[in-house]
């Protein structure tokens, strides 16, 4: 009887861990601006991106500059800014879904 209860507890624990990993794998990761300014270009919703890809550009005296880059590989699930918006450093500009 003790073995059966132990086996059930172990299986339940493994299922909880597997579920947690699955949820984490499909999480949307916030992408934050590193520069402030007027947005002149944004990535399109649904775009597949790789770490380092430009997500948002802002206007500067020398021309458009990347204000936010992807911090992970995935698909753009949400864009929270549009062309013409003013953003500040650390504003959330997009969310990337990292699940496969």
For each residue, the residues with C-beta under 8 A, 3 or more apart:
1: 4 5
2: 5 6
3: 6 7
4: 1 7 8
5: 1 2 8 9
6: 2 3 9 10
7: 3 4 10 11
8: 4 5 11 12
9: 5 6 12 13
10: 6 7 13 14
11: 7 8 14 15
12: 8 9 15 16
13: 9 10 16 17
14: 10 11 17 18
15: 11 12 18 19
16: 12 13 19 20
17: 13 14 20 21
18: 14 15 21 22
19: 15 16 22 23
20: 16 17 23 24
21: 17 18 24 25
22: 18 19 25 26
23: 19 20 26 27
24: 20 21 27
25: 21 22 98 99 100
26: 22 23 97 98 99
27: 23 24 97 98 99
28: 77 78 95 96 97 98
29: 71 72 74 95 96 97 98
30: 92 95
31: 55 68 69 70 71 92 93 94 95 96
32: 68 89 90 91 92 93
33: 36 56 58 67 68 87 88 89 90 91 93
34: 66 67 68 69 89
35: 58 65 66 67 89
36: 33 58 67 86 87 88 89
37: 58 59 60 65 67 86 87
38: 58 59 84 85 86
39: 42 56 57 58 67 81 82 83 84 85 86 87
40: 57 58 59 64 83
41: 54 56 57 64 83
42: 39 55 56 57 79 81 82 83 93 94
43: 47 49 53 54 55 56 76 79 94
44: 47 76 79
45: 76 77 78 79
46: 75 76
47: 43 44 75 76
48: 74 75
49: 43 53 55 70 73 74 75 76 96
50: 53 70 73
51: 69 70 71 72 73
52: 69 70
53: 43 49 50 69 70
54: 41 43 57 66 68 69
55: 31 42 43 49 66 68 69 70 76 93 94
56: 33 39 41 42 43 66 67 68 81 87 93 94
57: 39 40 41 42 54 64 65 66 67
58: 33 35 36 37 38 39 40 64 65 67 87
59: 37 38 40 63 64
60: 37 63 64 65
61:
62: 65
63: 59 60
64: 40 41 57 58 59 60
65: 35 37 57 58 60 62
66: 34 35 54 55 56 57 69
67: 33 34 35 36 37 39 56 57 58 87 93
68: 31 32 33 34 54 55 56 93 94
69: 31 34 51 52 53 54 55 66
70: 31 49 50 51 52 53 55 73 74 96
71: 29 31 51 96
72: 29 51 96 98
73: 49 50 51 70 98
74: 29 48 49 70 77 96 97 98 99
75: 46 47 48 49 96 97
76: 43 44 45 46 47 49 55 79 94 95 96 97
77: 28 45 74 95 96 97
78: 28 45 94 95
79: 42 43 44 45 76 82 93 94
80: 91 92 93 94 95
81: 39 42 56 85 87 91 93 94
82: 39 42 79 85
83: 39 40 41 42
84: 38 39
85: 38 39 81 82
86: 36 37 38 39
87: 33 36 37 39 56 58 67 81 91 93
88: 33 36 91
89: 32 33 34 35 36
90: 32 33
91: 32 33 80 81 87 88
92: 30 31 32 80 95
93: 31 32 33 42 55 56 67 68 79 80 81 87
94: 31 42 43 55 56 68 76 78 79 80 81
95: 28 29 30 31 76 77 78 80 92
96: 28 29 31 49 70 71 72 74 75 76 77
97: 26 27 28 29 74 75 76 77
98: 25 26 27 28 29 72 73 74
99: 25 26 27 74
100: 25
